[in-house]
Amino acid sequence: MSKSLNSVYSINYDSKEEFLSGVIAVPARKALEKEKIDSLEKLSRYSEKEIMQLHGFGKNTMVKLKNYMSDHQFSFTEA
């Protein structure tokens, strides 16, 4: 009897990895984690320019992130 992949991953899944998983790539997510940004509310306290300074963030990642934030009624603060 084999386990499904979903059950294996859900058992071993680190909750810190969950924030923005599937939205932006791992290097960008790890950069946010390093800054203790683990929610859209915290992310919205930063300007787009500040986030672009972090490792793993480029134009493509920023477009994905802004779209995701907009879909959830969040946006970056004005610089």
N, C-alpha and C positions, 0 to 999 in steps of 0.2 A: 504494500500500500504506500503510495507516494504522496507527499504533501504538495499542495499547489505552491507556486512561487510566491503568491500573495501572502499566504500564511507564514512562509519562511521569513519573508522580509518584514512582515508586521511584528513578528516575535523579536527580531534582532534590530529593529529600527530605532535609531537614536532620534528622539523628539527634536533636538536642536537642528537636525538635518532637514526637518519637515518644512520649515519656513522657506517659501519660494521654490521648493523642489518642483521640477518640471517647468518652471517659468524661466529661470536663468541658470547658467552653468555653475558648476561646483566652485571654481575659483572665486567667482563673484559672491556666491553665497557664503563661502568661508571668510571673505573679506568683511562682509556684513557681520558675521558672527564674531569676528575679532573685535569689531567696534561695538559689540553688545547690541546690535540692531536685530531684533528678533520678532518684530511685528510691523505692520504697515503704519500703525500709529507712531512708533519710534522713527521709522523711515521718513515719514512726512515732516519731521522736525528738521530735516536736513535739506539743503539746497541741491539742485541737480549738479551744480558745479562741485560741491563737496563730495558727493558720491562718485562723480567721474574721476576723482583723484585716487580712488581706491583701486587696488590690484584687481584685474579681471573685468573692469568696466570699460566698455567702448560704446560706440554709437549703437550697434545692434542690441547689446544688452540693455542699454538705456531705453531704447524704443520698447522692448518687451516689458521692461519694468514699469515704464510710464503707462503703457496700455493696461497692464495688470492693476496698477494703482487706480487708474481712472475707472476701471470696471468695478472697483470696490469703494468708490467715492473718496479716494485719497489723492493727494498731489504733493509735490515737493514744495517746501517753503520758498518764498522769494529771497534771493540773495541780497 
